[in-house]
Amino acid sequence: MNTTTIAWLAGTGAMALALVQATPAAAQPAFPEKPVRIVVPFAAGGVTDAMLRLLQEPVGRSLGQPVIIDNRPGAAGMIAARLVADAPADGYTVLVVNTGLIAITPFVQKSAGIDPQRRFAPVAGLSSAPSVLLVHPSVPVADLRQFLDYAKANPGKLEYAVVGKGAYGDVATSLFQRQAGVRMLPVPYQGNAQTTTALLSGEVKVQLTILSGPMNDYLKNGRIKALGVATAGPSALVPGVPPIASALPGFDAVVYTGLVAPARTPPAVVEKIGHAFTTALSDPALRQQLATMGMEAAPLDGKAYSERIAREIGAFAPVIKELGTE
């Protein structure tokens, strides 16, 4: 075999190897090739559902595929969580979660069998809604520090409203009591409408909760008082109300909402979905619409959102242990 033939064979072999190596990459399908389903663990019509519907069109435009909203309420969000945790890890099914669903409920409802840090891949942080410490006007205090003094002087005498044991409001209020060194009396109700009625009537004197539209009206006409907001600094959503952290350093009871995907979803897919959502949240008009709904746009990439989830789990773990689980 002459040198020309050897060189030709070598060149042909190199070309064949290059083609073989290129084939898998060329065959890799682009994501997404079909609609992306966003599973919402709450009923249609709530604020979380409304936020997703605001984001639906711009995110779909960015991804080049429609975004489908799939409401799956029930079991404090665990029905939706199990559905997504068990879904194929391909990016076509993702879950909307909030602080309660990702950092509290799985650890209260042990039977749900969901370890959020092992079963999900954080995709993006979306928005925040601060809890506000509300009191009935009959409580003889003018500000947060007076309230703390009054609660310490009257252990177990101030009733506070919660929607079920182990729910977000219950755990957040227990965290507040733990850090403040006060003891109040929990009174459980079936839903937010009942807790609002109880606070307005004076049946309970205290509630730590996010503000709904009607709550803002009750604040304006003096039927309830806001003493503190559970953010690190002042919140534009509750102007003039001091942060609880000014009296209890480090106190944080913000309801944070984000997106997670099934564990082992390819990182490039997670990043693409997350980027579509965080880009949509940069629109000033959309951010203003969220503000009217009592939420602040607070976009985070997957890594930053993962770190936030870990902090939330760590903050609530001691309280959940004290309250006990099912």
N, C-alpha and C positions, 0 to 999 in steps of 0.2 A: 504494500500500500504506500503510495507516494505521499509526500508532505502536503500536496494540495488537497488530496482526498481527506487526510487526517484533519486538516484545518477546517474543511467544509463540514465534516461530521461533528467536530467540536462546536462550530458555530450553530449548527442545527440543534444540537443538544442544549446549548445555552438558551436558544430561543424557546424551545419546548418547555424548559424548566421555568422560564419567565412567564410563559402562558399559564402553566399549572399554578404557579404562585399567585398570579393575578386573578385567576378564576373565582376563588371564594369571595374576595373583596368585591368583584364586579357583580357577583350573584347576591350579595347581601342586600335585602330589600330596604328601601328608604322608609323611615318612620315619620309620620304615620301613613299607612295605606288605606285606612278605613276610619270611621268616626271613633272618637275617644269618649268613653263613658265616665262621667263624674258621679260617684255615688254619694248622695247627701243623706246622712243619718237622721234627718229631721223632716217633718212634714212640709209640704209645699206651702208657701205663704209666710214663713218665718224670715227673720233677718238674714240668716245664713243662706237660705235658699234664694232670697232676693239678691244677695251679693253675687252668688254664682250666676244668676241670670243676667246680671249686668256685665259680667266678665265673659259670658258664653260666646257672644259674637266676635269681640276682638281677639280672644284666644283662638277661636276656630279659624279666623282669618290668618293669624300668625302661623298656625300649624298646617294650614292648607286642607283641613278636614273639619267636618262638623263636630261640635261638642254636644254631647247628649247628657241632660240632667236626669238622674235616676234617684228619686226619693225613696228611701228604705228606712222609715222610722221604726222604733221598737227596741225594747230591752236596754234603754238608756244609750242607744247607739251601737250596742254589741251585735245586733243582727247585721247591720251594714259592715261593721268591722270584720266579722267572720267571713262575710261574702267576699270582701276585697282581699283579705289575708289568704284565702284559698283560691283566688283567681290566678290565671296564668300571669307569670311575671314578664309581660311583654309591653307594658305601658298603655294598653287599651282600656284598662279599668283602674281608676284611682279613687281615693277616698278623701272627703273633706272631714277634718277633725278639728276639735277645739281643745282647750286646756283640760276640760273635764273628761273628755272622751279619751285623750291620749295619756294623761298623767294621773287620773284619779279612778275612773270607772273600772278599767281592767284590773286594778289592784284591790278594789272593793268587791267586784264580782269575780271572785276567783274561779267560779265554775265556767266562766266564759272561755277560759283557756287561751287568752290573748296576751302575749308578752309583746307590747308595742315596739320595744327596741330590737326585738329579734324577728318579728313578723312583718315589719314595714320598713320601707326606705323613704326617708323624708325627701319631699320633692321641692316644696317652697313654702315659706310663710306668707300669709296674705294680709291679715288685718288684726286689729286689737280693739277691744271694748273694755274700758276700765270699770271695775266694780266701784260702787259709791256707797259710803256709809250713810244710811238714811235713818232719821228718827222722827217719831211723832212729836208735834209741838208741845205736848204735855211734859216731855222730858225737860227738866229745869236746867238746861245747859245752853250756852251760846256758841261754843266752839268745840273743837276736837279735844283739846287738853282738859277742858271742864268735863267733857263726857267721860274721859278716862278716869278722872278723879271721882266722878259720881259713880261709875260702874265699880270701881274698887271699893268704894264706901258702902255699896249695896250689892254684895255678892249674891247671885242667884235670883235677884228680884227683877231684872230687866228681861222681858221676853223678846226673843227674836224669831223671825219667820224663816223657815227653810222649806224647800220642796223635796221632801224625802231624805232619809238618812243616807249619807254617803254621796249625795249629789254635790255638785260644785259649790253651791252656796253654803251648804252645811260644812264642808271641809274648809272653805275659805274663811268662814266665820270662826271656826275652831282654830285656824291658824292665827287669826287676829287676836282671839282671846289668849292664846298661848304666848304670843309675843308681847301682848299688853299686860299680861298678868291679871286678867279679869275673868269673872265667871258669870255667864248669862244663862238664861233658860231657853232651850230650843223648843219651838212649837211647829210641828210638821203640817204641811198642807199638800193638796193634790196638784196644784199648779200655780203659775205666776199670777193668774187673775185672782185667785184666793188670797195669796200673800199680799197683793196690793190692797185688796179690800180690808184685810186685817190690819195693815199698817195705817190706812186712812182712818179707820174707825177707832184706833187706839187699842184694839184687841191685843196687838203686839206693839212694842215700842221701838224696835230696831230691825233693820234689814240691811245686809250687805249684798248688793245686787247690781247688775248692769241696768242702765236706764232705758226704759221704753219711751215711745213718744208721749203717752199720757203722763208718765212720771214727770217729765219736764214741765208739763202744764201744772201739775200738783206742786212742784217746787216754786213755780212763779207765783201761784196764788197763796202760798204759805201753808198749804194743807200738810206738807211734810217739809223737813229740813235736811239739807245735805251738809254733813260735817267734814267729810274727807273723801278724797279720791285715791284709789289704790294703785297709783302710779309713782314712779321715781321722782317725777317733777310735776308741775302744774299741767293739767290737760285742757286742750282747747275745747273739748267736748263738754266740759263742766267748768266754764270760766268763773274765776273768783273763789273756787273751792280748793283749799290747800291739800297737798298730798298727805296721805296718812303717814308716809315715810318721814315727814318732818317731825313727827312725834315718835314713830316706831321705825328707826332706821332700817332700811332694807326690805320693808314690807311691800309685797307685790302680789296683787290679786287681779291681774289683768286677764281677761278671757281672750286668749290668742287663738286665731283660726289659721289653719294651714292645710296642705295637701300631702298625702303619703301614698306610696305605691306598694304593691306586694314586694317583700324582700326578694333580692336577687334580680330585680328589674335592671337591665343594662344601664350603667351610669350615663352613657350618652343619651339614652332615651329619657331618663330622669331629668337630665340637665335641659334637654330640649323642651319638655313640658314645663318645667319650672321657669325657664326663660320666657316662654310665651305668657305666663301668668304675671310675672314680675314686670314685664314690659307693659302689659295692659294696665297695671296699677300705677304706672307713671303718668297716666292721662289726668290732667288737672280736673276736667269735668267729671270724670268718674270718681275721683277722690272726693269731690264736693258732694256727689250723690251719696257716697258712703257716709260722709259726715252727717248728712240729714237723717240717716238711719241709725246713728249712734255708734258708728265705727270709724276708726282711723286706718287708712291704708298703711300697712307696715310690712312691705315686701322683704323677704329674706331668701337667699339661695339655699339649696339643700343642706350644705354644710352648716351654715349659721342656724338654720331651723333645727337641725339635729342637736346642736349644742343647746338651744333653748329648751327643747323637749327634755334633755337630760337634766337641766337646771330645775324645770318644773317638777319632774318626778322626784328629784332630791328634796325639794322644798316641802312637798306634800306628804312624803313617805312617813315622817314621824307622826303627823297628825292622823293619817289613815291607820297607823298601827294603834294609836290610842283609841280611836273610834271603834276599831274592830272591823272585820269583814263579814261577809255572809256565811 
